[in-house]
Amino acid sequence: MKAALLLLSLILASCASKQWSASHPYYRESPSAQEEIAVLGLHHAVVVTRDKWFAKHLEIPRDSVYLLLGRQVEEAFIRELQNTRYPNLSIWPDSLYEKLPEETQRLDEKIFIKGHFPAQGVKLQNANGSAPKHLILIHECTLGLDLVKDNFFDYTLINNEEEAKRTSEALTVILSYTLWDNENQRALYSAVAEVPLAIPHDIQPGDVAKVSIFAADSLVAGIDGGVR
């Protein structure tokens, strides 16, 4: 009887699990560290929540929170990608990303990501005519406190109100992104990542950059691990 109950529990747990990434059947090799690769969309993807909390705890003007922390997220994220995995990474203007058609991509029965994706049949290139083999599309990059990705991307939960809290246990980045095959115009790998950084003694100088670095590392690990 106990064995049967254990088996049933495992089956139910398996059914309840969610798929937070998706790989194309032809995704057989991750981008080479030496190849040119471009990232699009990061600037407008960065959103900072709880600006009042950040202003108080970091002692910065509330109307400067988004600008200052957004810049820290972007700079640390890009620097980590360039230093650890893609030295030839280039940052294309968000205007290119925003002009792309907006689509919804399904990762799971309940999990969907929205973003801009290049049109079929056309290689995306920048103003200099560069058309790298791979593009990294950043759809959303949200910095906040104790965030849970389910409340952002599970369509059955997205209307949940965030619990009001006086204290916070972690800085969190919720990141959704796609590795795009620019030669064959297809999504090779898409994922949603929830990246926490514990702040047991309140936020410290450099914590925003640190969690942004972790987010970049999570993206690299996802892209490399998503090969089929």
GULUMFI-995607 format. One record per residue (C-alpha): chain; residue number from 1; x, y, z; residue in three letters. Coordinates in nm, 3 decimals, m for minus. Example, Ala and Ser with C-alpha at 12.3 -4.5 7.8 and 13.67 -1.06 7.14 Angstrom:
<rs>
+---+-----+---------+---------+---------+-----+
! c !   k !       u !       v !       w !   r !
+---+-----+---------+---------+---------+-----+
! A !   1 !   1.230 !  m0.450 !   0.780 ! ALA !
! A !   2 !   1.367 !  m0.106 !   0.714 ! SER !
+---+-----+---------+---------+---------+-----+
</rs>
This chain:
<rs>
+---+-----+---------+---------+---------+-----+
! c !   k !       u !       v !       w !   r !
+---+-----+---------+---------+---------+-----+
! A !   1 !   0.000 !   0.000 !   0.000 ! MET !
! A !   2 !   0.279 !   0.240 !   0.093 ! LYS !
! A !   3 !   0.459 !   0.157 !  m0.230 ! ALA !
! A !   4 !   0.143 !   0.230 !  m0.429 ! ALA !
! A !   5 !   0.097 !   0.563 !  m0.251 ! LEU !
! A !   6 !   0.460 !   0.654 !  m0.315 ! LEU !
! A !   7 !   0.424 !   0.571 !  m0.683 ! LEU !
! A !   8 !   0.106 !   0.778 !  m0.706 ! LEU !
! A !   9 !   0.282 !   1.071 !  m0.536 ! SER !
! A !  10 !   0.569 !   1.053 !  m0.784 ! LEU !
! A !  11 !   0.328 !   1.042 !  m1.078 ! ILE !
! A !  12 !   0.133 !   1.343 !  m0.947 ! LEU !
! A !  13 !   0.455 !   1.535 !  m0.884 ! ALA !
! A !  14 !   0.569 !   1.458 !  m1.237 ! SER !
! A !  15 !   0.239 !   1.575 !  m1.381 ! CYS !
! A !  16 !   0.251 !   1.893 !  m1.171 ! ALA !
! A !  17 !   0.603 !   1.988 !  m1.283 ! SER !
! A !  18 !   0.635 !   2.270 !  m1.531 ! LYS !
! A !  19 !   0.855 !   2.299 !  m1.837 ! GLN !
! A !  20 !   1.048 !   2.625 !  m1.818 ! TRP !
! A !  21 !   1.251 !   2.582 !  m2.136 ! SER !
! A !  22 !   1.213 !   2.447 !  m2.488 ! ALA !
! A !  23 !   1.472 !   2.332 !  m2.742 ! SER !
! A !  24 !   1.428 !   2.303 !  m3.116 ! HIS !
! A !  25 !   1.473 !   1.946 !  m3.246 ! PRO !
! A !  26 !   1.764 !   2.066 !  m3.458 ! TYR !
! A !  27 !   1.945 !   2.244 !  m3.177 ! TYR !
! A !  28 !   2.251 !   2.020 !  m3.185 ! ARG !
! A !  29 !   2.536 !   2.256 !  m3.095 ! GLU !
! A !  30 !   2.553 !   2.569 !  m2.881 ! SER !
! A !  31 !   2.723 !   2.883 !  m3.017 ! PRO !
! A !  32 !   3.100 !   2.876 !  m3.029 ! SER !
! A !  33 !   3.279 !   3.100 !  m2.782 ! ALA !
! A !  34 !   3.471 !   3.254 !  m3.073 ! GLN !
! A !  35 !   3.184 !   3.338 !  m3.304 ! GLU !
! A !  36 !   3.021 !   3.675 !  m3.337 ! GLU !
! A !  37 !   2.688 !   3.686 !  m3.156 ! ILE !
! A !  38 !   2.449 !   3.975 !  m3.091 ! ALA !
! A !  39 !   2.214 !   4.050 !  m2.804 ! VAL !
! A !  40 !   1.893 !   4.247 !  m2.857 ! LEU !
! A !  41 !   1.620 !   4.385 !  m2.635 ! GLY !
! A !  42 !   1.793 !   4.407 !  m2.298 ! LEU !
! A !  43 !   1.756 !   4.779 !  m2.236 ! HIS !
! A !  44 !   1.379 !   4.792 !  m2.268 ! HIS !
! A !  45 !   1.339 !   4.450 !  m2.110 ! ALA !
! A !  46 !   1.477 !   4.563 !  m1.774 ! VAL !
! A !  47 !   1.203 !   4.643 !  m1.524 ! VAL !
! A !  48 !   1.265 !   4.735 !  m1.160 ! VAL !
! A !  49 !   0.985 !   4.666 !  m0.910 ! THR !
! A !  50 !   0.947 !   4.798 !  m0.553 ! ARG !
! A !  51 !   1.119 !   5.126 !  m0.635 ! ASP !
! A !  52 !   1.021 !   5.274 !  m0.297 ! LYS !
! A !  53 !   1.200 !   4.990 !  m0.113 ! TRP !
! A !  54 !   1.513 !   5.023 !  m0.324 ! PHE !
! A !  55 !   1.518 !   5.400 !  m0.279 ! ALA !
! A !  56 !   1.499 !   5.366 !   0.099 ! LYS !
! A !  57 !   1.748 !   5.083 !   0.142 ! HIS !
! A !  58 !   2.003 !   5.209 !  m0.110 ! LEU !
! A !  59 !   1.952 !   5.575 !  m0.014 ! GLU !
! A !  60 !   1.892 !   5.697 !  m0.367 ! ILE !
! A !  61 !   1.614 !   5.924 !  m0.500 ! PRO !
! A !  62 !   1.304 !   5.727 !  m0.585 ! ARG !
! A !  63 !   1.282 !   5.885 !  m0.929 ! ASP !
! A !  64 !   1.638 !   5.763 !  m1.002 ! SER !
! A !  65 !   1.587 !   5.399 !  m0.899 ! VAL !
! A !  66 !   1.487 !   5.273 !  m1.240 ! TYR !
! A !  67 !   1.766 !   5.459 !  m1.421 ! LEU !
! A !  68 !   2.046 !   5.369 !  m1.179 ! LEU !
! A !  69 !   1.953 !   5.008 !  m1.108 ! LEU !
! A !  70 !   1.854 !   4.940 !  m1.467 ! GLY !
! A !  71 !   2.195 !   5.058 !  m1.580 ! ARG !
! A !  72 !   2.365 !   4.836 !  m1.320 ! GLN !
! A !  73 !   2.168 !   4.534 !  m1.439 ! VAL !
! A !  74 !   2.253 !   4.593 !  m1.804 ! GLU !
! A !  75 !   2.622 !   4.662 !  m1.753 ! GLU !
! A !  76 !   2.685 !   4.368 !  m1.519 ! ALA !
! A !  77 !   2.482 !   4.130 !  m1.736 ! PHE !
! A !  78 !   2.660 !   4.219 !  m2.060 ! ILE !
! A !  79 !   3.004 !   4.229 !  m1.901 ! ARG !
! A !  80 !   2.956 !   3.879 !  m1.759 ! GLU !
! A !  81 !   2.845 !   3.740 !  m2.096 ! LEU !
! A !  82 !   3.148 !   3.894 !  m2.265 ! GLN !
! A !  83 !   3.399 !   3.793 !  m1.998 ! ASN !
! A !  84 !   3.288 !   3.435 !  m1.942 ! THR !
! A !  85 !   3.141 !   3.302 !  m2.266 ! ARG !
! A !  86 !   3.096 !   3.536 !  m2.564 ! TYR !
! A !  87 !   3.397 !   3.770 !  m2.603 ! PRO !
! A !  88 !   3.272 !   3.874 !  m2.947 ! ASN !
! A !  89 !   2.927 !   3.964 !  m2.821 ! LEU !
! A !  90 !   2.785 !   4.285 !  m2.965 ! SER !
! A !  91 !   2.490 !   4.485 !  m2.834 ! ILE !
! A !  92 !   2.243 !   4.588 !  m3.099 ! TRP !
! A !  93 !   2.006 !   4.880 !  m3.042 ! PRO !
! A !  94 !   1.670 !   4.795 !  m2.895 ! ASP !
! A !  95 !   1.506 !   4.973 !  m3.187 ! SER !
! A !  96 !   1.588 !   4.669 !  m3.400 ! LEU !
! A !  97 !   1.425 !   4.436 !  m3.150 ! TYR !
! A !  98 !   1.113 !   4.650 !  m3.107 ! GLU !
! A !  99 !   1.050 !   4.648 !  m3.484 ! LYS !
! A ! 100 !   1.028 !   4.269 !  m3.494 ! LEU !
! A ! 101 !   0.687 !   4.097 !  m3.495 ! PRO !
! A ! 102 !   0.553 !   4.020 !  m3.149 ! GLU !
! A ! 103 !   0.469 !   3.657 !  m3.084 ! GLU !
! A ! 104 !   0.379 !   3.423 !  m2.801 ! THR !
! A ! 105 !   0.583 !   3.107 !  m2.753 ! GLN !
! A ! 106 !   0.457 !   2.811 !  m2.555 ! ARG !
! A ! 107 !   0.697 !   2.628 !  m2.326 ! LEU !
! A ! 108 !   0.444 !   2.420 !  m2.135 ! ASP !
! A ! 109 !   0.070 !   2.367 !  m2.100 ! GLU !
! A ! 110 !   0.058 !   2.671 !  m1.872 ! LYS !
! A ! 111 !   0.382 !   2.854 !  m1.951 ! ILE !
! A ! 112 !   0.399 !   3.112 !  m2.229 ! PHE !
! A ! 113 !   0.653 !   3.381 !  m2.309 ! ILE !
! A ! 114 !   0.582 !   3.691 !  m2.514 ! LYS !
! A ! 115 !   0.847 !   3.864 !  m2.716 ! GLY !
! A ! 116 !   0.962 !   3.995 !  m3.051 ! HIS !
! A ! 117 !   1.101 !   3.744 !  m3.300 ! PHE !
! A ! 118 !   1.259 !   3.797 !  m3.644 ! PRO !
! A ! 119 !   1.035 !   3.720 !  m3.941 ! ALA !
! A ! 120 !   1.082 !   3.398 !  m4.134 ! GLN !
! A ! 121 !   1.298 !   3.407 !  m4.445 ! GLY !
! A ! 122 !   1.501 !   3.717 !  m4.359 ! VAL !
! A ! 123 !   1.834 !   3.733 !  m4.178 ! LYS !
! A ! 124 !   1.844 !   4.010 !  m3.923 ! LEU !
! A ! 125 !   2.135 !   4.249 !  m3.961 ! GLN !
! A ! 126 !   2.244 !   4.574 !  m3.803 ! ASN !
! A ! 127 !   2.315 !   4.905 !  m3.971 ! ALA !
! A ! 128 !   2.666 !   4.790 !  m4.065 ! ASN !
! A ! 129 !   2.534 !   4.489 !  m4.253 ! GLY !
! A ! 130 !   2.652 !   4.241 !  m3.990 ! SER !
! A ! 131 !   2.434 !   3.927 !  m3.974 ! ALA !
! A ! 132 !   2.572 !   3.688 !  m3.709 ! PRO !
! A ! 133 !   2.473 !   3.324 !  m3.704 ! LYS !
! A ! 134 !   2.311 !   3.350 !  m3.361 ! HIS !
! A ! 135 !   2.117 !   3.617 !  m3.175 ! LEU !
! A ! 136 !   2.023 !   3.634 !  m2.808 ! ILE !
! A ! 137 !   1.679 !   3.789 !  m2.770 ! LEU !
! A ! 138 !   1.599 !   3.923 !  m2.423 ! ILE !
! A ! 139 !   1.222 !   3.937 !  m2.377 ! HIS !
! A ! 140 !   1.188 !   4.028 !  m2.009 ! GLU !
! A ! 141 !   1.435 !   4.104 !  m1.729 ! CYS !
! A ! 142 !   1.262 !   4.198 !  m1.405 ! THR !
! A ! 143 !   1.453 !   4.292 !  m1.089 ! LEU !
! A ! 144 !   1.264 !   4.273 !  m0.763 ! GLY !
! A ! 145 !   1.229 !   4.116 !  m0.422 ! LEU !
! A ! 146 !   1.129 !   3.754 !  m0.359 ! ASP !
! A ! 147 !   0.985 !   3.723 !  m0.709 ! LEU !
! A ! 148 !   0.843 !   3.390 !  m0.828 ! VAL !
! A ! 149 !   0.847 !   3.316 !  m1.201 ! LYS !
! A ! 150 !   0.515 !   3.131 !  m1.183 ! ASP !
! A ! 151 !   0.337 !   3.459 !  m1.111 ! ASN !
! A ! 152 !   0.488 !   3.609 !  m1.425 ! PHE !
! A ! 153 !   0.456 !   3.329 !  m1.678 ! PHE !
! A ! 154 !   0.197 !   3.075 !  m1.561 ! ASP !
! A ! 155 !  m0.119 !   3.213 !  m1.719 ! TYR !
! A ! 156 !  m0.332 !   3.059 !  m1.442 ! THR !
! A ! 157 !  m0.146 !   3.262 !  m1.178 ! LEU !
! A ! 158 !  m0.055 !   3.592 !  m1.343 ! ILE !
! A ! 159 !  m0.343 !   3.778 !  m1.178 ! ASN !
! A ! 160 !  m0.217 !   3.689 !  m0.831 ! ASN !
! A ! 161 !  m0.143 !   3.995 !  m0.622 ! GLU !
! A ! 162 !   0.206 !   4.023 !  m0.480 ! GLU !
! A ! 163 !   0.213 !   3.966 !  m0.107 ! GLU !
! A ! 164 !   0.286 !   4.282 !   0.087 ! ALA !
! A ! 165 !   0.603 !   4.229 !   0.293 ! LYS !
! A ! 166 !   0.804 !   4.453 !   0.524 ! ARG !
! A ! 167 !   1.117 !   4.243 !   0.490 ! THR !
! A ! 168 !   1.268 !   4.060 !   0.195 ! SER !
! A ! 169 !   1.481 !   3.747 !   0.178 ! GLU !
! A ! 170 !   1.622 !   3.771 !  m0.172 ! ALA !
! A ! 171 !   1.688 !   3.993 !  m0.467 ! LEU !
! A ! 172 !   1.549 !   3.819 !  m0.771 ! THR !
! A ! 173 !   1.585 !   3.850 !  m1.146 ! VAL !
! A ! 174 !   1.317 !   3.692 !  m1.362 ! ILE !
! A ! 175 !   1.460 !   3.649 !  m1.711 ! LEU !
! A ! 176 !   1.302 !   3.523 !  m2.031 ! SER !
! A ! 177 !   1.513 !   3.486 !  m2.343 ! TYR !
! A ! 178 !   1.562 !   3.305 !  m2.673 ! THR !
! A ! 179 !   1.867 !   3.185 !  m2.862 ! LEU !
! A ! 180 !   1.775 !   3.257 !  m3.225 ! TRP !
! A ! 181 !   1.916 !   3.086 !  m3.534 ! ASP !
! A ! 182 !   1.962 !   3.386 !  m3.762 ! ASN !
! A ! 183 !   2.050 !   3.173 !  m4.063 ! GLU !
! A ! 184 !   1.743 !   2.948 !  m4.055 ! ASN !
! A ! 185 !   1.510 !   3.188 !  m3.871 ! GLN !
! A ! 186 !   1.403 !   2.968 !  m3.581 ! ARG !
! A ! 187 !   1.413 !   2.966 !  m3.204 ! ALA !
! A ! 188 !   1.678 !   2.716 !  m3.098 ! LEU !
! A ! 189 !   1.628 !   2.752 !  m2.725 ! TYR !
! A ! 190 !   1.390 !   2.956 !  m2.512 ! SER !
! A ! 191 !   1.367 !   2.968 !  m2.135 ! ALA !
! A ! 192 !   1.243 !   3.146 !  m1.827 ! VAL !
! A ! 193 !   1.491 !   3.170 !  m1.538 ! ALA !
! A ! 194 !   1.431 !   3.268 !  m1.175 ! GLU !
! A ! 195 !   1.760 !   3.387 !  m1.029 ! VAL !
! A ! 196 !   1.770 !   3.470 !  m0.655 ! PRO !
! A ! 197 !   2.040 !   3.626 !  m0.440 ! LEU !
! A ! 198 !   1.993 !   3.592 !  m0.065 ! ALA !
! A ! 199 !   2.005 !   3.920 !   0.129 ! ILE !
! A ! 200 !   1.977 !   3.801 !   0.491 ! PRO !
! A ! 201 !   2.134 !   4.122 !   0.626 ! HIS !
! A ! 202 !   1.957 !   4.367 !   0.394 ! ASP !
! A ! 203 !   2.080 !   4.472 !   0.052 ! ILE !
! A ! 204 !   2.450 !   4.549 !   0.021 ! GLN !
! A ! 205 !   2.644 !   4.762 !  m0.229 ! PRO !
! A ! 206 !   2.705 !   4.555 !  m0.538 ! GLY !
! A ! 207 !   2.416 !   4.311 !  m0.482 ! ASP !
! A ! 208 !   2.226 !   4.431 !  m0.790 ! VAL !
! A ! 209 !   2.532 !   4.372 !  m1.006 ! ALA !
! A ! 210 !   2.588 !   4.035 !  m0.838 ! LYS !
! A ! 211 !   2.239 !   3.901 !  m0.908 ! VAL !
! A ! 212 !   2.267 !   4.032 !  m1.265 ! SER !
! A ! 213 !   2.588 !   3.833 !  m1.306 ! ILE !
! A ! 214 !   2.408 !   3.525 !  m1.177 ! PHE !
! A ! 215 !   2.133 !   3.588 !  m1.434 ! ALA !
! A ! 216 !   2.389 !   3.603 !  m1.716 ! ALA !
! A ! 217 !   2.546 !   3.280 !  m1.591 ! ASP !
! A ! 218 !   2.202 !   3.119 !  m1.584 ! SER !
! A ! 219 !   2.144 !   3.220 !  m1.946 ! LEU !
! A ! 220 !   2.477 !   3.072 !  m2.055 ! VAL !
! A ! 221 !   2.411 !   2.749 !  m1.865 ! ALA !
! A ! 222 !   2.066 !   2.723 !  m2.020 ! GLY !
! A ! 223 !   2.188 !   2.778 !  m2.375 ! ILE !
! A ! 224 !   2.473 !   2.529 !  m2.336 ! ASP !
! A ! 225 !   2.255 !   2.276 !  m2.156 ! GLY !
! A ! 226 !   1.962 !   2.298 !  m2.396 ! GLY !
! A ! 227 !   2.139 !   2.116 !  m2.683 ! VAL !
! A ! 228 !   1.943 !   1.808 !  m2.786 ! ARG !
+---+-----+---------+---------+---------+-----+
</rs>
